[in-house]
């Protein structure tokens, strides 16, 4: 059954015509107010998370449930602050899972966090980012330096340990972000853990839509071309509204060989995305 999360808001006047000086001023003010609100939203929840962390020594299951609820609660508030509207198709996995998806932006993590509240495998640079790094460290993110291949086994061991503890994990097997024109090849290196623990792999696909208030999601939302994180994040916070669709696959996949699993997952995730050569237009209901 499809579920729709929130109703998209009407387009704003600044979407019409070329950007003016007043539009730029509004964008700067919007970014500043959102950044302030995100800070005020994030710091208390991270403090609460630190207070709850010792629960792992008494009841690991209770600690995992509390962390998951806090992650989802934080992400839901962050998306509201940034005015990100997410349409969900399919049913998110309910039990323990290992899930893969295409990867377009650091915003992907917040979108998935609202739905899943799971552990993420993320680039090591994220640990030092403002606000995002604070949350990711507090929520047991598994960091990887993808330029250091000797870290692959260490990360595989960490993912396997998380799965054996009953945690759920999300991986972006493209290993980098893209404009979303098509999938990049799925890398098999980090698919060892679900095979070893015999956890079937769920799949999902995410896309950001072109709308009058976000006419260029390839650059406003997708994070590519080595654009500095801070500069891109401020540009994203200036966007009046972002519309996204998150699709969950109907059935998990399993294989005894990680390369075969990577190929099967890549093919299956591709079927969840509409064929296109550029980011799709949003649903008709997304703009009015």
N, C-alpha and C positions, 0 to 999 in steps of 0.2 A: 504494500500500500504506500502511495506517495504521501509525503507530508510536506506542507509548506510552512516555513518559519517566517513569520511576519509578513506584512503586506508592504510592497514597495511604495514609497511616498511619491507624490507628484513631482514632476521636474521643476527646477527652480528657474527663475527668470534669467540668471546669469548664464544659463546654458545656451541662450539664443544669441547668435551673432558672435563676432570676434571678441576676445577678452579686452576689457577696458581697464583703465587705471583703477576705477572703483572696484571692478571684479578682483583685481590683484590684491587690493587692500582687504577686501572681504576674505580672500583666501588666506592672507597672512594672519588676520585676526582669528579665522576659523582654526588654523593650524595651532596658533598659540593657545587658544582656549581648550582645544582638544588635548594638547600635550599636557597642560596643567591638570585637566580632569583625569587623564590617564595616570599621571603621577599620584594624584590624590586617591585614585581607585586602587592602585597597585600596592603601594607601600603598606597599608594596614593589612591587606590580605597576605602579603609575604610575611609580615610579622606574625600573623595568626598561624601560618604554615610552620614557621620556626617553632612556635609553641607546641604544635601538634606533633612535630617530628619524633620526639622521644617515645611516642606511643608505639613505635615500631618494636621497641624492646619488650613491650608488654603484650601487645596484640597486633602482629603484622597485618592481619586482614583488616582490622579496624583502621589502621593507619593508611592502608591503600585506599579504602573506601572514602576516608576523610579527604585524602589528597585529591582523589578523582573528583569529588564534589566541589572542592575549592577551585580546582583547575577549570571546571565547566562554568562555575559561577563567575570567576574572574574573566574568562573569555567572553561570556555572554555580555557582561558589562562593558568590556573593551570594544566589542563590535557595535554596541549601541552608541557608545561615545563617538566612534569613528563613522557612524551611520552606514555600516555594512549590512546589507540585506541579503540573507542566504535562503535560497529555495532548496529544500532537501528532497531528493527522489530516492526511493528505495528505503530499506530499513537498516539503520546502523546496527552493527553486531552488538549483541547483548552480553554474551558470555566472554570469557577470556579469548583474546584474538591476537593475531599478528596481521597487520593490514598494510598494503602498499597503495600508492597513488602517484599520479603525475605531480610535477612540482613547478610552480610559476612564481612564487613570491614568499617572503617571510610571513606575509599575511595568511598564507595557507595554514600555518601552525595554529593561529588563533581560530580560524574557521573550524578546523578539525577538533581543536581543544574544546570548543563549545559542545560539540556533538559526542565526543568520545572520552575526553579527560584522561587520555592514556600517556604512556611514556613515549617520547620522541627520540629518534636518532637524528642529530642535527650537527651542522658544521661547527667546529670548535670556536670560530670567531664570535658566534652568537653569545657565548658566555660573557663576553665583555661589552655587549651592547647595552645602552641605557634602557631601563625598564624591562625590555624583552629578556635580557640576560639575567636580570634579577629573578624574574619569574621562572625562566627555564632552569636555572640552578636550583631553585627552591623545589621544583617539581620533578627532580631526579632525571632530567634529560641526559641522554647518553651522547656525549660529544665525540666527534671524530674529525681528525685532520686528514682529509682525503688526499693530500699530497704526500702523506707518509704511509706507504703501503705496509710498513711493519706494524702499524696500529690496527690493521684489519682484524687480526686474530684477537687482539685485546677487546675490540668492540664486539666481535662475535661472541666472545666469552661473556661480556656484560649483557648482551641481549639474551643469550641463553640463560644466564642467571636470573634475569628479570622474568622470563617466561616460566622457568622452573619455580619461581616464587608465586606464580599465579597472576603476574602483572600482564597488561596488554601493551603492545608496542606498535608504533607506526614508523614506517620507513619510506623514504622517497628514493626508489632505486635508480632513477635517472642520475643521481649524484650531483645534480646542479639544477638551476632554474632555466626556464625557456620562455619564449613568447607565447607558447601554446599553439603554434601552428600545427605541430604534430609531436608525437612522443619522441624523446631521445631514447637511445637503446637502454634497456634495463640492465644494470650490472648485477652479476650473480654473487659477488663476493660476500655480501652481507645477508644472504639467504640461507646460510648454513644452519643458523640456530633453529628456525622453525622446523626444518627437516629433522634435525637431531632430536628435538623435543616432541616431534610429531604433532605440531599444531598446524592445522590447515590455514592457508593464507587467504585472508579476505582482500577485496579490492575495491577501490573507489576512484572517482575522477572528479576534478574540480575545474571550473571555468569561470572567468570574469567577463561580464557582458559590456558591450559598447552601448551606451545610452546617451541622451542629450546632456546629462550632468557628468558623464564620464566618457567623453568621446574617444579617448586614446588609452584604453586599459593596457595595451602592449607596453606603454612606457609609464603610465601613472600607477599601475598596480604591479605588473610583472617586473621583476628585479633582475636585470641582465646587463651585459656589457660593462661589468666592473664599475658600475655607478656606486659611489660611496654610500654606505647605508644611511648615514644621517641625512644627507642631501635628498635621497630618494624618499625616506620616511617623512620628511617635512613636506615634500611635494604631494605624497599620498594623503597627508592630513589636510591638505588644502582642497582636496576633491570633495564636492558637496555630498555625494553619495556613491557607494560602490554596490553593484548588484552581482551576485554570484549564484551559481548552481552547483550543488554537491550531489553526486550520484553514487550510491552504494550498489555494488554488484549483488546479484541474487544468491550466488553460491560460492563457497570457498574453493580453492584449488590446492592440490597436494601433489608432490612428486618426490622421488628418491634422489634425484640429481638436481643440483642447484641451477645449472645452466639450462636444463630443460624447463625447470620451474620459472626461471626468469623469462624465457621465451613465451611460455604459456601466459604468464601474468601480463607481459607487454601486449600480447595480442588481445587479451580479454579487456584490459583497461582501455585500449584503443576503441573497442566497440561501445564503450560507455560515453565516448566523446562524439559530438556531431562532426561529420566530415566538413572541413573548412580549411581555407588557406589563411584565415585571419580570425581574430576573436569574434564570436558570434554576436548578433544583435540580441538584446535581452528579450524575454517573453513580452508579448504585447501588453500584458498587465504591468510590466515593470516600469513603463513610462506612460504618462498621460498628460 
